[in-house]
Amino acid sequence: MPQTVRSIRPYSSRSAAALAAWIVVALSACSSPPPEPLQLDGNLLTVHNSTSEDWNDVSVFLNTYYRIVVPKIAARGQFKAPLDVFVEAYGRRFDFARTQVRAVRLTATLPDGKPLTVDKQFQQGGLAGALGGKK
């Protein structure tokens, strides 16, 4: 008795589309967003350069008065510093135990000579933050 051969389609167009969608979702879940350029964790500041360019002549200002200078932060590199090493013009160091951090600003020069400025975005606390009040 001869056997008949049936055509079997292993994947329908719907299942192929579902598989492609699943792969996209799985891959996007695996990649994390780049970290914030300026992160504060207690008394430690971490600067993340998640770009493909080096940052040269880097200055980080804390509350406008205190500053630290770094010659270079490499592309996709980071720099960490305790807040105690920030110094103001008269030589006084930042006192984390007594002073609140209100502003952090980074200035640098890109390899093509263009200036770069990054400001840390703070979340408001208390009633102003909860009710959407003014900064």
N, C-alpha and C positions, 0 to 999 in steps of 0.2 A: 504494500500500500504506500503510494508516494506521499511524502510529507509536504505540506504547503509552507511556504516561507511568508511570514507576516512582517510588515514594516513596523518597526518599533521606534518611536521617537523618544529618546531618553529624556529630553528636556523640551518642554513646551515654551513658547515665548513668554508666558506669564511666569513660569518658574525661573527662567533665566533672568527676567527683570527683578524678581523678588530676591534672587541670589545676589545680583549686582547691588541692589539697594542695601541688603544686609552687609555686604563687604564695605560699602561706603560708610555706613553707620559704625561698623566695628573699627574701621581705620580712624575715623574721626574721634571715636571715644578713646583710642589709644594715645592720641597726641594731646598734649596739654597746652593751654595758652601760654605765651611767654610770660615770665614773671614781671611784676612791676619794676621799672628801672630803679626806683628808690624805695627800699623797704626798711622799716624800723621794727626791731624786736627788742624791746626793753632798752638797754644801754648800747645796742649794737646797730649800726647802719650798714646795710648791704647795698652796693651799687651793682646792678646787673646790666651789662652791655649785651643785649640780645641781637644787635645788628651785625651786619657783615663788615663794618668798618671800625677801625681803631678810633678811640677817643683820646686826643692828645691835650696836654696842658689842662688837665681837669682840676677844677676848683669846686668844692662842695661847701655851701654856706648853710649854717644852722642859725635860725632866728635872725638872719641878716648880718649879725655881728661876728659870729664865730665861723672860722674857716679852716679847711684842710686842703692841701694841694697834693695832687698825684700827677706824676709826669705822663702816665699813659694807662688806659684800661683797654686791653686787647679786645678785638672782636670776639663776641660770644664768651667773654670772660666776666669776672666779677672782682669786686674789691670790698673788703670788710674793714670797718674801723669802729672801735668803741667811741661813744660820744665824748668821753673824757679827753680825747686828743684834739678836739676842736679848740682853737685858740683865737681870742679877739686881738685887736690891734695893740692893746696895752699888755699883752702877755697873759691875761687871765684865761684859765681853762673853763670850758662849759661844765657846770655842776649839775649832773643829771638828777641828783637827789633833791635839789632845790629849785630847779628851773624847768618849766614846761616847754616842750618842743612845739612851736607854733608854725614854723616854716622850714622847709628844706629845699634848696635849689642847687642844681648842678649846672655848671657852665663848662664847655669844652670846645675844642676845635677839631673839625673833621679833617681827614687827609687832604681834601681839596681846598682847605682854608676856610670853609664856611663855619660860622659859629653854631653851636648847639646849646640849647637851654632846656632843662627838664625841671619841672616843679612837682613836688610831692603833693598829691591830692589827699586831704584829710577828710574823714567823715566827721560830721558834727555830732556832738553828744548832747545829753540832757534834753530839755524841752525843745530847744531850737532845732535839734536834729530830728526829734520825733514829730514835730509839728511843721517842719519845713520852713523855719524862721530864717532871718537874714544871717549872713556870715559875719 
